[in-house]
Amino acid sequence: MRDIFTAELTALGEDLVSMSRLVETAIASAGTALLTQDLSLAESVIADDHTIDAMERDLDERCVQLIAQQQPVARDLRIIVAGLRMSASLERMGDLARHIAEVARLRYPSKAVPAELEATFTGMHQAAALVAQKVTTVIDTLDLDLAAEIEKDDDELDRLLADTFAATAADNCPFEGAAVVDVTLLARYFERFGDHGVSVARRVVYLVTGEVADHHRAH
């Protein structure tokens, strides 16, 4: 029985890595679609999000079954609880990538991002993609140093979010109402993506050390 349980825990970790790779692809494609007006790429992100959602449902069901059937304790229980929380964060990251792609599709063939803020959103795209890549590696390797790096990468997204708010709130803001709404939503989607990446990183720290962070930036 123990061998079967260990195999199920291993499979859980492998599927979390697979789910995270899908999120990597989603945010990379969504940001590219946004910045290049690539309609087909935006639509692929939107269509593929159901796969991430289905993986979360499957992982959650398996975690609940493991708790009910095996009554795990100590590190085994931490693995399962962390898996539940990480799958929820990854699913939300996939949703945020989809939201970005939906804005890109809504404004096609125009650009949702004004030219004045293109550099800012290019930076957001790059930072979010980096967070996604590191999240996958952290889940796979349980590298605590890399988990700490994700928090720093998220700080860059927070800084860029502040830049967009400053630009849209300025007295001489050149953007019309719809553009202000788009920019505000898009910046928030990227920033929340980073927050959920931090949440996953902190769950890995909990899994390895048993220590819970004092506060959480993703809800």
N, C-alpha and C positions, 0 to 999 in steps of 0.2 A: 504493500500500500504506500509506503514511504517513497519508493521509487516512482510510482505513478504521480504522487503529489508533487515531487520534485520536478518531474517532467512537465507537469501542468504549469508550475511556476515559471519554468524556463520558457515555455511557449508563450506565457503571458508577457514576459519581457520582450521576446522577439516580436510579438505583434504590436507592442507599443512602439518599438523602433520602426516597424513598417508603417504604422499610422503617422509617426512623426515625419517620415520621408515623404508621405503624401502631402503633409502640411508644408514641407519645404517647397515642393513643386508648386503648390497652390499659391503661396505668397510670392514666389519668384515670378510666376506667370501673371498673377494679378497686377503686380507692380509694373511689369513690362507692358501689359495691355493698357494700363492707365497712362503711361508715359509715351506710348507709341501709337495710340488709337488703333490697337489691334483687336478688332471685334471678335474674330474667331477664337482668339486666345482667351478673351474675357468670357465668352460663352462656354469654353471648355472648363474654365475654373468653376463656373456656376453649375454646370452639369455634373462635374466630378465630385462636388461636395457631398453628394449623397453617399459616396463610398466611405468617406471619413465618418459620417454620421452612423452608418451601418456598423463600422468597426467599433465605434464607441458603444453601441448597444450590445454588440457581441461580447466585448471585453467586460462590460459591467455585469452582464448575466453570468459570465464565467466566474467573476470575482465573488459574486453573491453565492453562487453554488459552492465554491471552495470554502467560504466561511461557514456555510450551513453544513456541509458534509464533513469537513476536516477539522473544524473548530481550532484553527491555527492560533498559536501564541508567539510571543517574542518576535524575532526577525521575520518569521513566516507571515505573521499578521501584518507587520509593517509593509512587507512586499505587496500584499493584497490591497491594503488601504491606500498605499501610495499609488498603486496601479489604477484604482478607482478615480483618485483625484487627478492623476496625470491624464487619463483618457478624457476626462471632462474638460481639462484645460486645452488639450490638443483639439478636441472637437470645436471648442470656441475659437481657437486660432484659425481653424478651417473656415468657420462662419465669417470671421473678420476678413479673411482673404476673399471670400465670396462677395461680401459687401463692397469691397474695393472694386472688384470686377463688375458688379452691378452698376456702380456709378459710372465706370468707364463705358459700359454698354448704353446706359441711359443718355449720355452726352454725345455718343458717336453720331456723325463723323467729326464733331467738334471735340476739342480737348477739355476735360473736366478741370485740369490744372492750368491756371493762368501762366503765361510765359514768365511773369515776374517771380513766380514761386516754383518754377520747374526745378531749379537747383536744390531747393529745400526738399521737395518731394523725391527727387533722385536720391538724396541723402537718406530720407526715411525708408525708401525702398531697399537701399543697400544695407541699412542697419537692421531692418526687419528680417531680410534674407539671412544675414549673419546670425541673428538670434536663432532662427529656425535651424540652420545648419548645426549650431552648437548644441541646441536642445537634443537633436537626434544623437549626436556624439555622446552627450552626457548620459542619456538614457541607456545607450549601448555600453558605455565604458564605466559609468559611475565615477567619473573624474570630477572630484570636488573643486579642484583649481579652475577647471573650465566652467563649472557651475557658477563660481564667483564672477567669472568674466561676463556672464550673461547679464548680471546686474549692472555692470559698467556699460554694456552695449545698450541696455534699456535707458540708461541715463541720457545717451545721445538722442534717443527717440523723444524723451521728455523735453530736451533742449529744443529740438526742432518743432515740437508741438507748440512750445512757447513762442517760437519765431512766427509761426503761422497766426497765432492769436494776436501777436503784436501787429502783424501786417494788416489783418482784417479789422482791427480796432482803431487803427490810426485815423486821425482826422482827415487825412488826404488819401484815404483808401480808394484805389482806382477800380475796385471790383463791384459789379452789380450784385443784386440780392442773391440770385441763383448761384453765382460763383462763390459768394461768401459762404453759403450753405454747404456747397460741395467741398470747399476747402476745409471748413470746420469739421465736417463729418469724416472726410478722408484722413485728416491729421489725427483725429480721435481714434479711428480704426487702427492705424499704424501703431499709435501709442499703446492702445489696449492689447494689441498683438504682443508687443514687448512685455507688458505686464504679465500676460499669461505665460510667456516664456520664462519669466522670473519665477512664477508659481511652480512650474515644472521643475526648475532647477532646485528650488527649495524642497520640493518633495523628494528629490534624489538625495539631498543632504539628510533629510529625515530618515530615508530608507537606510542610508549607510551608517549614520551616527545615532539615530534615535532621538535627535534633538529637533525641536520645532522652532522655527523662526519666531521672533517676538511679534512681528506684524506681517501682514500680507498686502501686496499691492494689487493683486487681481482678485476680484470677487465674482 
